[in-house]
Amino acid sequence: MTNERNSQFDTSACVRAALEEDIGGADYTAMLLPPDRQAHATVISREAAVVCGAPWFEQCFRELDAGVEIRWSTKEGEEVAPGGILCEIRGNARVLLTAERTALNFLQTLSATATATRRYVAMVAGTRARIYDTRKTLPGLRVAQKYAVRVGGGHNHRMGLYAGVLIKENHIAVAGGIPEALCAAKAIAPAGIPLQIEVEDLAELASVLAAGAKLILLDNFSVEQMRQAVVIAAGRAELEASGGITLDSVREVAETGVDRISIGSITKDVKAIDLSMRIAW
């Protein structure tokens, strides 16, 4: 498996599950409309946002009717202003109404992740730091949310447990120590799988550097500790800051000289963008 898994197959499977969850056996309300009635709909945003989620949004309609036409006014990754039009949709009225909620759920959630990511990326502009996501994603939406992080200008940490080794405190304790844990990880990790180890203070940082670690997670370090860590590492390893970093503090963290900053809130704490679909006959 690879980190890149947002294929059409995965998108379709995710969308089908979401539609089944909502529709079940039938959409009885949509049956109020004549089966051959056609409609035109417009999706607008009530707030500023980075638009993201078009593949999932479109698939919601096309799973029900491949003939639905969607024309985007705001492209994937572009910013839309309050009141701005995202897209126009033409097709069977029943299909448009049945797919509406599920399609908007994907679009407003993924746009929220892309928007939050873009804000963090903008805050660290001009530094060496890159914004990364975590595995703190909404169940069933990991591929989609990590795609949204990329659309927002961020980078993906491992897609799942299969895609990288991250040695934490409990792993070290069970393995018998830092050198033992690193040695064991190098022996079992397939070629191309990144190997990262977490440290909680500067003494542990020195230990993992001596053991040959090349990717190190600084867990809940203070800004001053991060500065010292950068000096101690002296380019021998890539350093990632993590833990409690907010939009207000991320610039100061980036200016310490760390290479990566991981932000769990861009996927787990997002507030859906306020979108609306207006239908005309």
Backbone as CSV, one residue per row, in Angstrom:
resi,resn,N_x,N_y,N_z,CA_x,CA_y,CA_z,C_x,C_y,C_z
1,MET,0.840,-1.199,0.000,0.000,0.000,0.000,0.876,1.251,0.000
2,THR,0.306,2.362,-0.489,1.035,3.615,-0.510,0.247,4.670,0.236
3,ASN,0.885,5.833,0.444,0.203,6.931,1.111,-0.856,7.562,0.224
4,GLU,-0.748,7.361,-1.080,-1.634,8.004,-2.035,-2.770,7.055,-2.376
5,ARG,-3.925,7.215,-1.681,-4.996,6.252,-1.877,-6.337,6.910,-2.177
6,ASN,-6.344,8.173,-2.638,-7.604,8.822,-2.957,-7.978,8.545,-4.407
7,SER,-8.057,7.273,-4.780,-8.415,6.873,-6.128,-9.903,6.999,-6.335
8,GLN,-10.352,6.884,-7.590,-11.777,6.922,-7.883,-12.505,5.807,-7.147
9,PHE,-11.851,4.651,-7.027,-12.460,3.519,-6.314,-12.722,3.890,-4.863
10,ASP,-11.735,4.487,-4.217,-11.892,4.853,-2.815,-12.952,5.937,-2.652
11,THR,-12.964,6.902,-3.575,-13.955,7.964,-3.517,-15.358,7.391,-3.669
12,SER,-15.530,6.503,-4.628,-16.837,5.895,-4.861,-17.302,5.091,-3.666
13,ALA,-16.410,4.311,-3.078,-16.769,3.489,-1.931,-17.193,4.357,-0.752
14,CYS,-16.463,5.430,-0.522,-16.773,6.346,0.575,-18.130,7.009,0.350
15,VAL,-18.360,7.434,-0.886,-19.617,8.103,-1.221,-20.792,7.139,-1.123
16,ARG,-20.615,5.924,-1.617,-21.710,4.950,-1.552,-22.119,4.668,-0.104
17,ALA,-21.119,4.562,0.769,-21.420,4.321,2.184,-22.198,5.498,2.782
18,ALA,-21.809,6.711,2.418,-22.479,7.895,2.944,-23.908,8.006,2.411
19,LEU,-24.099,7.689,1.144,-25.444,7.733,0.558,-26.347,6.671,1.185
20,GLU,-25.798,5.482,1.384,-26.570,4.409,1.997,-26.984,4.792,3.411
21,GLU,-26.093,5.435,4.112,-26.377,5.879,5.476,-27.559,6.848,5.503
22,ASP,-27.664,7.695,4.473,-28.696,8.730,4.439,-29.994,8.260,3.783
23,ILE,-29.861,7.555,2.668,-31.045,7.176,1.890,-31.704,5.908,2.427
24,GLY,-30.874,4.932,2.810,-31.439,3.660,3.237,-32.192,3.016,2.084
25,GLY,-33.452,2.703,2.291,-34.234,2.055,1.244,-34.823,3.002,0.224
26,ALA,-35.101,4.239,0.623,-35.734,5.175,-0.311,-35.769,6.575,0.271
27,ASP,-35.840,7.566,-0.630,-36.065,8.951,-0.236,-37.532,9.257,-0.535
28,TYR,-38.388,9.055,0.455,-39.824,9.205,0.229,-40.212,10.657,-0.034
29,THR,-39.492,11.596,0.561,-39.824,13.000,0.353,-39.608,13.403,-1.099
30,ALA,-38.507,12.924,-1.699,-38.229,13.257,-3.101,-39.291,12.698,-4.033
31,MET,-39.986,11.663,-3.586,-41.029,11.061,-4.419,-42.235,11.983,-4.591
32,LEU,-42.268,13.091,-3.851,-43.326,14.079,-4.042,-43.230,14.731,-5.411
33,LEU,-42.034,14.691,-6.007,-41.800,15.306,-7.305,-42.045,14.310,-8.434
34,PRO,-42.471,14.793,-9.583,-42.611,13.912,-10.744,-41.264,13.286,-11.087
35,PRO,-41.223,11.999,-11.466,-39.948,11.311,-11.703,-39.108,11.895,-12.823
36,ASP,-39.735,12.612,-13.763,-38.981,13.148,-14.898,-38.728,14.649,-14.780
37,ARG,-39.006,15.227,-13.630,-38.837,16.675,-13.435,-37.355,17.026,-13.435
38,GLN,-36.972,18.053,-14.166,-35.594,18.532,-14.213,-35.451,19.786,-13.356
39,ALA,-34.258,20.009,-12.858,-34.029,21.172,-11.997,-32.622,21.713,-12.188
40,HIS,-32.443,22.944,-11.733,-31.150,23.632,-11.769,-30.845,24.115,-10.359
41,ALA,-29.634,23.871,-9.894,-29.264,24.264,-8.529,-27.948,25.035,-8.529
42,THR,-27.807,25.906,-7.550,-26.589,26.683,-7.359,-26.099,26.492,-5.933
43,VAL,-24.810,26.235,-5.776,-24.215,26.107,-4.446,-23.449,27.384,-4.140
44,ILE,-23.764,28.015,-3.015,-23.087,29.241,-2.613,-22.457,29.051,-1.234
45,SER,-21.465,29.885,-0.945,-20.832,29.867,0.373,-21.248,31.108,1.145
46,ARG,-21.562,30.925,2.403,-21.951,32.061,3.237,-20.754,32.651,3.986
47,GLU,-19.574,32.092,3.738,-18.369,32.612,4.388,-17.165,32.398,3.475
48,ALA,-16.070,33.081,3.789,-14.842,32.910,3.015,-14.282,31.526,3.270
49,ALA,-13.802,30.871,2.200,-13.305,29.505,2.357,-12.422,29.109,1.187
50,VAL,-11.622,28.074,1.407,-10.895,27.401,0.332,-11.769,26.237,-0.104
51,VAL,-12.139,26.210,-1.363,-13.053,25.178,-1.859,-12.315,23.856,-2.019
52,CYS,-12.900,22.801,-1.483,-12.280,21.482,-1.565,-13.348,20.394,-1.420
53,GLY,-13.175,19.324,-2.186,-14.087,18.187,-2.083,-14.860,17.903,-3.342
54,ALA,-14.491,18.529,-4.453,-15.227,18.340,-5.708,-15.380,16.871,-6.110
55,PRO,-14.336,16.031,-6.013,-14.508,14.627,-6.429,-15.592,13.907,-5.633
56,TRP,-15.675,14.150,-4.340,-16.675,13.503,-3.496,-18.060,14.110,-3.752
57,PHE,-18.106,15.424,-3.882,-19.368,16.122,-4.157,-19.987,15.625,-5.453
58,GLU,-19.201,15.610,-6.521,-19.719,15.176,-7.815,-20.166,13.725,-7.783
59,GLN,-19.391,12.877,-7.095,-19.705,11.461,-7.068,-21.041,11.185,-6.370
60,CYS,-21.418,12.033,-5.424,-22.697,11.851,-4.742,-23.859,11.907,-5.727
61,PHE,-23.794,12.810,-6.685,-24.858,12.923,-7.678,-24.748,11.820,-8.728
62,ARG,-23.535,11.543,-9.151,-23.353,10.594,-10.252,-23.540,9.144,-9.836
63,GLU,-23.464,8.863,-8.545,-23.823,7.530,-8.080,-25.311,7.271,-8.303
64,LEU,-26.101,8.346,-8.300,-27.549,8.226,-8.492,-27.959,8.450,-9.937
65,ASP,-27.195,9.267,-10.663,-27.506,9.544,-12.070,-26.255,10.080,-12.758
66,ALA,-25.695,9.275,-13.631,-24.454,9.660,-14.321,-24.648,10.866,-15.231
67,GLY,-25.885,11.205,-15.525,-26.152,12.306,-16.447,-26.201,13.679,-15.802
68,VAL,-26.064,13.757,-14.496,-26.086,15.061,-13.827,-24.911,15.907,-14.312
69,GLU,-25.173,17.167,-14.636,-24.133,18.093,-15.114,-23.755,19.058,-14.002
70,ILE,-22.437,19.193,-13.777,-21.941,20.104,-12.737,-20.896,21.024,-13.352
71,ARG,-21.096,22.323,-13.205,-20.143,23.304,-13.729,-19.626,24.151,-12.567
72,TRP,-18.306,24.110,-12.367,-17.702,24.806,-11.236,-17.333,26.238,-11.595
73,SER,-17.739,27.165,-10.752,-17.342,28.571,-10.898,-16.084,28.861,-10.095
74,THR,-15.909,28.127,-8.989,-14.718,28.235,-8.150,-14.029,26.880,-8.170
75,LYS,-12.799,26.854,-8.641,-12.099,25.580,-8.794,-11.549,25.074,-7.469
76,GLU,-11.243,23.797,-7.463,-10.656,23.140,-6.296,-9.383,23.876,-5.861
77,GLY,-9.332,24.260,-4.594,-8.161,24.945,-4.063,-8.232,26.456,-4.153
78,GLU,-9.223,26.972,-4.860,-9.381,28.422,-4.953,-10.194,28.941,-3.761
79,GLU,-10.060,30.222,-3.486,-10.793,30.826,-2.387,-12.092,31.444,-2.896
80,VAL,-13.134,31.310,-2.098,-14.430,31.891,-2.422,-14.798,32.882,-1.334
81,ALA,-15.397,33.995,-1.732,-15.807,35.025,-0.781,-17.223,34.738,-0.287
82,PRO,-17.635,35.339,0.818,-19.015,35.159,1.288,-20.001,35.534,0.185
83,GLY,-20.959,34.659,-0.065,-21.926,34.889,-1.120,-21.475,34.406,-2.483
84,GLY,-20.247,33.906,-2.556,-19.702,33.456,-3.829,-20.302,32.127,-4.278
85,ILE,-20.368,31.958,-5.596,-20.916,30.733,-6.176,-19.808,29.711,-6.352
86,LEU,-20.055,28.496,-5.876,-19.095,27.410,-6.053,-19.354,26.665,-7.358
87,CYS,-20.622,26.297,-7.575,-20.938,25.535,-8.781,-22.417,25.601,-9.097
88,GLU,-22.752,25.153,-10.325,-24.137,25.014,-10.754,-24.362,23.573,-11.171
89,ILE,-25.542,23.063,-10.881,-25.864,21.656,-11.134,-27.172,21.581,-11.915
90,ARG,-27.204,20.719,-12.930,-28.432,20.482,-13.688,-28.675,18.981,-13.770
91,GLY,-29.936,18.600,-13.550,-30.261,17.188,-13.639,-31.636,16.882,-13.097
92,ASN,-31.895,15.620,-12.924,-33.174,15.175,-12.399,-33.413,15.749,-11.008
93,ALA,-34.581,16.316,-10.792,-34.871,17.007,-9.548,-34.812,16.072,-8.342
94,ARG,-35.329,14.862,-8.498,-35.274,13.912,-7.387,-33.829,13.609,-7.000
95,VAL,-32.982,13.420,-7.997,-31.576,13.107,-7.735,-30.893,14.263,-7.018
96,LEU,-31.156,15.481,-7.488,-30.520,16.645,-6.866,-30.913,16.778,-5.400
97,LEU,-32.183,16.542,-5.103,-32.640,16.679,-3.723,-32.176,15.524,-2.846
98,THR,-32.129,14.330,-3.405,-31.700,13.170,-2.622,-30.223,13.236,-2.267
99,ALA,-29.402,13.684,-3.210,-27.954,13.727,-2.992,-27.494,14.989,-2.273
100,GLU,-28.360,15.979,-2.188,-27.964,17.304,-1.696,-27.225,17.274,-0.362
101,ARG,-27.824,16.672,0.662,-27.240,16.750,1.994,-25.894,16.036,2.072
102,THR,-25.827,14.835,1.494,-24.565,14.091,1.536,-23.472,14.820,0.780
103,ALA,-23.814,15.345,-0.394,-22.835,16.068,-1.204,-22.314,17.302,-0.468
104,LEU,-23.222,18.054,0.148,-22.801,19.241,0.892,-21.995,18.877,2.126
105,ASN,-22.331,17.760,2.760,-21.554,17.327,3.930,-20.089,17.129,3.562
106,PHE,-19.839,16.459,2.445,-18.459,16.270,1.995,-17.811,17.618,1.676
107,LEU,-18.494,18.442,0.910,-17.910,19.698,0.440,-17.631,20.660,1.586
108,GLN,-18.550,20.770,2.539,-18.347,21.730,3.622,-17.290,21.255,4.618
109,THR,-17.180,19.934,4.806,-16.173,19.400,5.727,-14.781,19.473,5.134
110,LEU,-14.635,19.076,3.885,-13.315,19.098,3.258,-12.859,20.529,2.988
111,SER,-13.786,21.415,2.660,-13.429,22.832,2.505,-12.969,23.414,3.835
112,ALA,-13.555,22.953,4.929,-13.139,23.425,6.256,-11.709,23.008,6.552
113,THR,-11.367,21.756,6.239,-9.998,21.282,6.470,-9.010,22.036,5.590
114,ALA,-9.346,22.221,4.323,-8.458,22.955,3.410,-8.291,24.406,3.864
115,THR,-9.373,25.004,4.333,-9.320,26.402,4.787,-8.449,26.539,6.027
116,ALA,-8.636,25.651,6.991,-7.826,25.688,8.210,-6.353,25.469,7.891
117,THR,-6.078,24.534,7.002,-4.694,24.257,6.617,-4.068,25.468,5.956
118,ARG,-4.800,26.103,5.041,-4.277,27.278,4.332,-3.897,28.383,5.313
119,ARG,-4.670,28.536,6.369,-4.367,29.579,7.360,-3.050,29.289,8.081
120,TYR,-2.834,28.031,8.436,-1.572,27.666,9.093,-0.398,27.827,8.133
121,VAL,-0.585,27.399,6.907,0.482,27.520,5.905,0.861,28.985,5.711
122,ALA,-0.130,29.848,5.658,0.140,31.281,5.488,0.915,31.844,6.673
123,MET,0.628,31.351,7.873,1.280,31.864,9.073,2.767,31.513,9.133
124,VAL,3.184,30.434,8.484,4.603,30.037,8.544,5.358,30.399,7.263
125,ALA,4.714,31.130,6.382,5.356,31.516,5.121,6.663,32.256,5.382
126,GLY,7.688,31.889,4.616,8.986,32.532,4.770,9.918,31.824,5.725
127,THR,9.414,30.827,6.441,10.259,30.005,7.307,10.524,28.672,6.612
128,ARG,11.332,27.822,7.208,11.611,26.513,6.624,10.559,25.482,6.996
129,ALA,9.691,25.837,7.941,8.734,24.874,8.478,7.621,24.558,7.484
130,ARG,7.214,23.279,7.471,6.095,22.824,6.664,5.001,22.307,7.598
131,ILE,3.760,22.558,7.231,2.619,22.126,8.039,2.228,20.701,7.652
132,TYR,2.096,19.835,8.671,1.708,18.438,8.467,0.420,18.133,9.236
133,ASP,-0.327,17.164,8.725,-1.495,16.679,9.437,-1.100,15.539,10.371
134,THR,-2.096,14.889,10.976,-1.871,13.743,11.860,-2.885,12.657,11.493
135,ARG,-2.952,11.605,12.320,-3.965,10.569,12.126,-5.250,10.895,12.892
136,LYS,-5.359,12.104,13.410,-6.564,12.522,14.138,-7.613,13.023,13.149
137,THR,-8.131,12.089,12.371,-9.104,12.411,11.333,-10.477,11.866,11.708
138,LEU,-11.509,12.323,10.998,-12.859,11.819,11.230,-12.965,10.400,10.689
139,PRO,-13.527,9.469,11.454,-13.619,8.073,10.999,-14.262,7.965,9.623
140,GLY,-13.618,7.213,8.739,-14.138,7.014,7.400,-13.759,8.092,6.414
141,LEU,-13.166,9.187,6.887,-12.832,10.313,6.008,-11.334,10.602,5.967
142,ARG,-10.509,9.645,6.357,-9.075,9.936,6.412,-8.500,10.293,5.051
143,VAL,-8.789,9.477,4.040,-8.270,9.751,2.695,-8.756,11.113,2.227
144,ALA,-10.026,11.390,2.448,-10.603,12.654,2.002,-9.995,13.840,2.738
145,GLN,-9.855,13.747,4.053,-9.309,14.872,4.806,-7.832,15.099,4.514
146,LYS,-7.089,14.039,4.324,-5.678,14.215,3.996,-5.519,14.814,2.595
147,TYR,-6.428,14.478,1.702,-6.471,15.137,0.399,-6.729,16.631,0.593
148,ALA,-7.667,16.977,1.477,-7.994,18.377,1.735,-6.809,19.135,2.318
149,VAL,-6.013,18.470,3.149,-4.810,19.101,3.693,-3.858,19.488,2.559
150,ARG,-3.702,18.601,1.593,-2.825,18.906,0.447,-3.379,20.059,-0.381
151,VAL,-4.697,20.065,-0.562,-5.322,21.161,-1.309,-5.076,22.488,-0.592
152,GLY,-5.064,22.451,0.733,-4.811,23.659,1.515,-3.356,24.062,1.588
153,GLY,-2.471,23.260,0.977,-1.054,23.603,0.955,-0.222,22.907,2.011
154,GLY,-0.843,22.007,2.784,-0.106,21.275,3.799,0.439,19.958,3.278
155,HIS,1.033,19.185,4.180,1.654,17.912,3.836,1.048,16.804,4.694
156,ASN,1.086,15.611,4.157,0.537,14.459,4.882,1.593,13.736,5.686
157,HIS,1.278,13.496,6.954,2.036,12.551,7.757,1.589,11.171,7.278
158,ARG,1.995,10.105,7.918,1.612,8.773,7.458,0.089,8.637,7.338
159,MET,-0.346,7.959,6.272,-1.770,7.769,6.047,-2.386,6.874,7.120
160,GLY,-1.621,5.885,7.559,-2.096,4.974,8.588,-0.916,4.275,9.216
161,LEU,-1.178,3.354,10.104,-0.112,2.641,10.805,0.784,1.877,9.843
162,TYR,0.223,1.445,8.723,0.981,0.674,7.730,1.996,1.523,6.967
163,ALA,1.866,2.849,7.055,2.629,3.734,6.171,3.829,4.392,6.841
164,GLY,4.142,4.015,8.063,5.281,4.615,8.727,5.444,4.091,10.143
165,VAL,6.654,4.190,10.656,6.945,3.796,12.038,7.072,5.064,12.871
166,LEU,6.316,5.150,13.953,6.432,6.257,14.899,6.597,5.661,16.288
167,ILE,7.829,5.693,16.791,8.152,5.092,18.081,7.869,6.100,19.189
168,LYS,6.964,5.710,20.118,6.606,6.583,21.229,7.099,5.994,22.553
169,GLU,6.766,6.689,23.628,7.266,6.337,24.963,7.015,4.876,25.313
170,ASN,5.805,4.394,25.068,5.476,3.013,25.431,6.245,2.006,24.580
171,HIS,6.459,2.327,23.309,7.245,1.438,22.458,8.682,1.321,22.991
172,ILE,9.232,2.459,23.392,10.607,2.481,23.910,10.708,1.650,25.185
173,ALA,9.711,1.815,26.059,9.726,1.080,27.334,9.680,-0.424,27.102
174,VAL,8.810,-0.856,26.210,8.667,-2.287,25.949,9.904,-2.843,25.252
175,ALA,10.493,-2.042,24.350,11.661,-2.503,23.590,12.928,-2.562,24.447
176,GLY,12.927,-1.837,25.573,14.089,-1.876,26.447,14.987,-0.673,26.379
177,GLY,14.576,0.354,25.637,15.390,1.560,25.546,15.392,2.125,24.139
178,ILE,15.937,3.340,24.001,15.949,4.019,22.706,16.784,3.280,21.664
179,PRO,18.029,2.905,21.952,18.817,2.199,20.930,18.156,0.891,20.499
180,GLU,17.593,0.168,21.479,16.949,-1.113,21.171,15.716,-0.914,20.289
181,ALA,14.934,0.124,20.593,13.718,0.389,19.814,14.068,0.775,18.383
182,LEU,15.060,1.636,18.218,15.465,2.049,16.878,16.030,0.879,16.080
183,CYS,16.829,0.069,16.721,17.427,-1.085,16.045,16.346,-2.059,15.584
184,ALA,15.371,-2.311,16.453,14.287,-3.231,16.107,13.440,-2.665,14.976
185,ALA,13.192,-1.353,15.018,12.375,-0.723,13.977,13.059,-0.792,12.611
186,LYS,14.353,-0.556,12.598,15.102,-0.631,11.339,15.080,-2.045,10.767
187,ALA,15.014,-3.031,11.645,15.033,-4.423,11.186,13.702,-4.852,10.588
188,ILE,12.596,-4.260,11.068,11.283,-4.719,10.606,10.642,-3.811,9.554
189,ALA,11.062,-2.551,9.471,10.422,-1.620,8.545,10.834,-1.916,7.104
190,PRO,9.873,-2.092,6.201,10.202,-2.311,4.786,10.902,-1.093,4.195
191,ALA,11.582,-1.279,3.103,12.265,-0.175,2.417,11.243,0.897,2.030
192,GLY,11.612,2.136,2.244,10.741,3.241,1.885,9.769,3.669,2.969
193,ILE,9.683,2.906,4.051,8.795,3.267,5.157,9.542,4.205,6.113
194,PRO,9.043,5.432,6.317,9.742,6.367,7.205,9.748,5.899,8.648
195,LEU,10.831,6.215,9.357,11.005,5.802,10.747,11.208,7.058,11.590
196,GLN,10.269,7.294,12.508,10.310,8.484,13.346,10.244,8.078,14.816
197,ILE,10.913,8.855,15.662,10.881,8.568,17.096,10.527,9.839,17.859
198,GLU,9.713,9.676,18.893,9.255,10.801,19.698,10.155,10.994,20.914
199,VAL,10.446,12.252,21.244,11.219,12.564,22.452,10.466,13.604,23.265
200,GLU,10.687,13.561,24.585,9.949,14.442,25.481,10.827,15.488,26.154
201,ASP,12.144,15.401,25.976,13.036,16.421,26.537,14.348,16.413,25.758
202,LEU,15.226,17.346,26.100,16.479,17.505,25.364,17.438,16.340,25.599
203,ALA,17.356,15.720,26.782,18.214,14.565,27.055,17.849,13.407,26.133
204,GLU,16.560,13.176,25.963,16.130,12.121,25.044,16.509,12.458,23.609
205,LEU,16.444,13.729,23.268,16.859,14.147,21.923,18.314,13.766,21.671
206,ALA,19.179,14.059,22.630,20.595,13.713,22.481,20.775,12.209,22.326
207,SER,19.966,11.425,23.063,20.071,9.962,22.996,19.678,9.433,21.618
208,VAL,18.566,9.938,21.078,18.112,9.410,19.787,19.026,9.863,18.650
209,LEU,19.606,11.056,18.784,20.574,11.505,17.784,21.808,10.601,17.801
210,ALA,22.263,10.256,19.006,23.422,9.371,19.135,23.129,7.987,18.580
211,ALA,21.850,7.593,18.627,21.458,6.280,18.121,21.195,6.297,16.617
212,GLY,21.317,7.475,15.999,21.192,7.559,14.542,19.822,7.922,14.010
213,ALA,18.937,8.438,14.839,17.603,8.826,14.377,17.696,9.978,13.370
214,LYS,16.882,9.902,12.334,16.895,10.919,11.277,15.610,11.733,11.209
215,LEU,14.562,11.260,11.880,13.282,11.978,11.906,12.766,11.923,13.340
216,ILE,12.705,13.091,13.983,12.434,13.142,15.421,11.242,14.047,15.702
217,LEU,10.316,13.545,16.524,9.141,14.299,16.925,9.383,14.917,18.294
218,LEU,9.313,16.229,18.381,9.478,16.951,19.636,8.102,17.104,20.271
219,ASP,7.821,16.301,21.285,6.484,16.249,21.864,6.309,17.276,22.976
220,ASN,5.446,18.258,22.724,5.112,19.282,23.725,6.333,20.027,24.262
221,PHE,7.296,20.304,23.408,8.447,21.131,23.781,8.003,22.586,23.888
222,SER,8.634,23.319,24.784,8.419,24.770,24.808,9.154,25.384,23.618
223,VAL,8.839,26.624,23.312,9.500,27.305,22.190,11.010,27.376,22.440
224,GLU,11.413,27.668,23.672,12.839,27.745,23.977,13.503,26.378,23.839
225,GLN,12.811,25.319,24.253,13.361,23.971,24.077,13.504,23.627,22.591
226,MET,12.566,24.080,21.789,12.659,23.835,20.345,13.887,24.520,19.760
227,ARG,14.128,25.754,20.196,15.315,26.467,19.707,16.583,25.694,20.067
228,GLN,16.646,25.214,21.299,17.806,24.445,21.732,17.921,23.133,20.957
229,ALA,16.779,22.521,20.677,16.778,21.260,19.934,17.347,21.444,18.539
230,VAL,17.008,22.544,17.893,17.524,22.832,16.556,19.044,22.980,16.594
231,VAL,19.548,23.653,17.632,21.002,23.822,17.776,21.672,22.471,18.029
232,ILE,21.077,21.667,18.913,21.657,20.363,19.247,21.667,19.434,18.042
233,ALA,20.563,19.426,17.288,20.473,18.542,16.121,21.439,18.963,15.028
234,ALA,21.605,20.252,14.879,22.583,20.791,13.920,22.462,20.155,12.530
235,GLY,21.225,19.933,12.105,20.999,19.399,10.768,21.175,17.906,10.630
236,ARG,21.472,17.207,11.710,21.684,15.754,11.631,20.382,14.984,11.484
237,ALA,19.256,15.608,11.847,17.954,14.955,11.757,16.892,16.004,11.462
238,GLU,15.784,15.527,10.907,14.650,16.403,10.657,13.812,16.468,11.926
239,LEU,13.467,17.684,12.351,12.736,17.872,13.596,11.295,18.295,13.335
240,GLU,10.384,17.646,14.044,8.958,17.965,13.926,8.415,18.395,15.274
241,ALA,7.789,19.564,15.313,7.161,20.063,16.535,5.707,19.610,16.571
242,SER,5.250,19.194,17.759,3.879,18.708,17.883,3.375,18.933,19.298
243,GLY,2.050,19.167,19.409,1.438,19.258,20.728,1.015,20.661,21.119
244,GLY,-0.272,20.931,21.065,-0.817,22.183,21.561,-0.492,23.414,20.734
245,ILE,-0.083,23.246,19.506,0.272,24.386,18.661,-0.991,24.949,18.014
246,THR,-1.178,26.253,18.133,-2.370,26.915,17.614,-1.986,27.915,16.529
247,LEU,-3.011,28.497,15.920,-2.769,29.514,14.896,-2.038,30.718,15.485
248,ASP,-2.271,30.984,16.765,-1.609,32.115,17.419,-0.138,31.842,17.717
249,SER,0.214,30.568,17.923,1.589,30.243,18.313,2.433,29.644,17.197
250,VAL,1.827,29.279,16.074,2.550,28.514,15.058,3.698,29.304,14.425
251,ARG,3.552,30.616,14.296,4.632,31.412,13.700,5.872,31.388,14.586
252,GLU,5.679,31.540,15.884,6.807,31.517,16.810,7.485,30.154,16.788
253,VAL,6.690,29.100,16.692,7.251,27.753,16.603,8.065,27.605,15.321
254,ALA,7.526,28.077,14.214,8.221,27.964,12.928,9.551,28.701,12.950
255,GLU,9.594,29.823,13.652,10.809,30.639,13.684,11.909,30.038,14.551
256,THR,11.628,28.947,15.258,12.685,28.268,16.012,13.630,27.515,15.079
257,GLY,13.171,27.243,13.860,14.005,26.523,12.900,13.637,25.061,12.715
258,VAL,12.518,24.603,13.340,12.094,23.219,13.127,11.695,23.027,11.674
259,ASP,11.751,21.766,11.225,11.463,21.469,9.825,9.980,21.246,9.560
260,ARG,9.307,20.660,10.547,7.910,20.276,10.370,7.101,20.668,11.599
261,ILE,5.834,20.992,11.375,4.914,21.271,12.478,3.639,20.481,12.204
262,SER,3.288,19.563,13.102,2.079,18.767,12.903,0.928,19.353,13.713
263,ILE,-0.234,19.474,13.067,-1.400,20.125,13.648,-2.601,19.188,13.566
264,GLY,-3.032,18.647,14.680,-4.177,17.745,14.684,-5.504,18.456,14.453
265,SER,-5.575,19.725,14.827,-6.855,20.438,14.764,-7.348,20.670,13.345
266,ILE,-6.470,20.647,12.347,-6.922,20.925,10.978,-7.797,19.807,10.427
267,THR,-7.804,18.667,11.095,-8.687,17.580,10.676,-9.717,17.212,11.745
268,LYS,-9.365,17.318,13.016,-10.293,16.832,14.052,-11.169,17.915,14.653
269,ASP,-10.784,19.172,14.551,-11.531,20.242,15.206,-12.147,21.246,14.237
270,VAL,-12.250,20.891,12.975,-12.738,21.870,11.998,-14.235,22.114,12.150
271,LYS,-14.635,23.335,11.844,-16.050,23.702,11.808,-16.457,23.781,10.347
272,ALA,-17.454,23.012,9.972,-17.873,22.938,8.571,-18.163,24.321,8.002
273,ILE,-17.744,24.525,6.756,-18.041,25.775,6.063,-19.541,25.841,5.791
274,ASP,-20.114,27.016,5.950,-21.560,27.198,5.761,-21.873,27.314,4.267
275,LEU,-22.363,26.233,3.700,-22.728,26.194,2.283,-24.233,26.003,2.138
276,SER,-24.762,26.456,1.013,-26.188,26.315,0.745,-26.406,25.949,-0.720
277,MET,-27.354,25.047,-0.964,-27.707,24.698,-2.338,-29.130,25.191,-2.611
278,ARG,-29.259,26.061,-3.591,-30.553,26.633,-3.940,-31.027,26.016,-5.254
279,ILE,-32.237,25.509,-5.240,-32.778,24.828,-6.413,-33.841,25.703,-7.089
280,ALA,-33.754,25.752,-8.424,-34.752,26.465,-9.229,-35.319,25.502,-10.267
281,TRP,-36.517,25.762,-10.701,-37.162,24.857,-11.657,-37.110,25.447,-13.059
